[in-house]
Amino acid sequence: MNGLGVSGEPLDLIPFLALLAHPLLASALVIWVWRQYAWRKKSHELKGEERSVHLAQHEHNGERLLWATGGVILVAFLGRAISGWYNEGDVLSNLFPQSLHGFMGPVGFGLMVYLTRLGREAKSNREAGESFAVPKLKHGRAADLIVYLVFIHAFLGFIYTFEVLST
């Protein structure tokens, strides 16, 4: 990198780094989401105590993943606030999402909250000895939807990153 934007102007390092933090963290998050989603296939292959151990790990990681997702979204908003403050002198000037990618983040987080709630419901029903088939099925279907949306969101973010860096 030569320190120049697409237009040939020097990049301002602070807003550049503030805006770049989100895609870097989000890339790691996409990998984590995919590994968490891989549980669906793995759950059918494991039996007995080994399955129980992996299930407990899946449940624990699901809770952590929800918090990490919220953190990555906060980093995005913080980066936009820093960019707005640095470029416009107002933290709110750049805060409102200006693309489909930006709007999808909070919506996706809402879906993640719902997914986690369904997972918790399935777990509590299972531990109480009640039927947990319905929340488990809904949890799996919500996971399917979220995985598709995560990859669409990541693709839009990839395109949006170039748009932001070129201005």
N, C-alpha and C positions, 0 to 999 in steps of 0.2 A: 504494500500500500504506500503510495507516495504522499499521503496527506492531503490529496485534492479530491473534491467531490466530482461527480459526473460533469458538472458545468465548468470545472477547472478552478473553482473557488476553493480556498482552504477550508477543510472541515473544522468546525468548532469541536474541540475534543470533549468537553464536558457534556453537551447534549448528545453527541455521538455515542459516548460510552453509556450514558443514561438510557438511551433508546436501544442500544445493542444488548443490554443486560437481559431484557425480556426474551428475545429470540434464543439466546444461548441457554437460559434456564428452561425455556419451553421445549427446546430440543431434548434435553435430558428428561423432562416430564413426559414427552411423547414415548420415549423408550420405556419409561417406568409404567405408563398406562398399558403399553403393549405387553409387557411382562406380567402385569397384573391380570390382564385379559386372558393370557395363556392358561390361566387356572382352569378355564372352562374345559379345555381339552385334557389337561393334566388330571383333573378331578376324576375323570372316567378311567384313567389308567392306574391310579393308586388304590390301595386297599389297606384296611386295618389301621394300625397305629401310624404308619407312614402317612396315610391320607389325613388322619387327624392332626398330625404335626403341620403338614402343608396347609390344611384348612385354617388352622390357627394363625399361621404366618400370613395367609391371604387376607384374613379378617383384620389383622393388625396393620398390614401394609395398606389396606383400603382406607383405614382411618387416617393414616399418615399421608396417603396420596391426596385425600380431600384437603388437608391443611396445606400441603405443598402446592396444590392447584390454586388455592386462595392466595398463597404467597406470590406465586408467579403472576397472577393477575394484579395484585397490589404493586409488584415491581413494574408492570406495564403502566399502570396509572401514575406511579411515582416518576417513571422515566418521562412520561408525557408532561407531567407537572414541571419537572426540572427543565425540559425543553421549552415549555411555554414561558417559564420565568426567565430563562436565559435569553430566549429570542424575542419575546414580546414584553417582558417585564411583569407578567401576570401568570401565576401558577394555574389559573382557571382557563386561560385562553386556549390551551391545547388539550384540555382534559377530556372533553366530550368526544366519544368515538366518532371518527370521520370516515369509517369504511365498514364494510360488512364484517371484516375480520374483527374490528374493534367492538362491534355490537354482539358478535357471537361469543366473546369471552365471558361476559357476565351471564349470558343465557346458558352457556355450557357449564358454568359453575353451578347454576341452579339445578341443572340436570345431574351434576355430580352429587349435590346434596341429596337429591331424590334417590339416586342410585345407592348412596351410602345408607340412607334411611331404610330402603328395602333390604339391604344386606343385614342391617341391625335387626330388622323385624324377623327375617328368616333365622338369624342366630338365636334371638330370644325365644322364638317359637320352638326351635329345635331343642334348646336347653330346657324348656318347660315341658318337653314331651308332647307338644302339640304338633299338628300338621303344619309343615312349613313349605309345602310344595308350591303354593300360589305366590308367596313373596319371593321364593327362590326363582321361580319362572320369570316373574316380573323383573327381578334383579338381573337375570341373564339377558333378557330382551333389552332392558335399559342399557346394559353394558354393550350390547351389539350396536345400538344406536349411537352411543357415545363414542365408540371406537371409530365408526364411520365419520362422525362429525369432527373428531379430533384430527383425522387426517385431512379432511377438507379445510378445517381451520388452520392447520399447519401449512398447507399449500397456499392458502390466501395470505397467511402471514409472511411466507417466503416472498411472494410477489410484492406485498405491501412494504417489506423491508427495503427492497430496491427502490420503491417509490419514495420512501422517506429519505433514503440516503442520496437520492438524486436531486432533492430540493435544497 
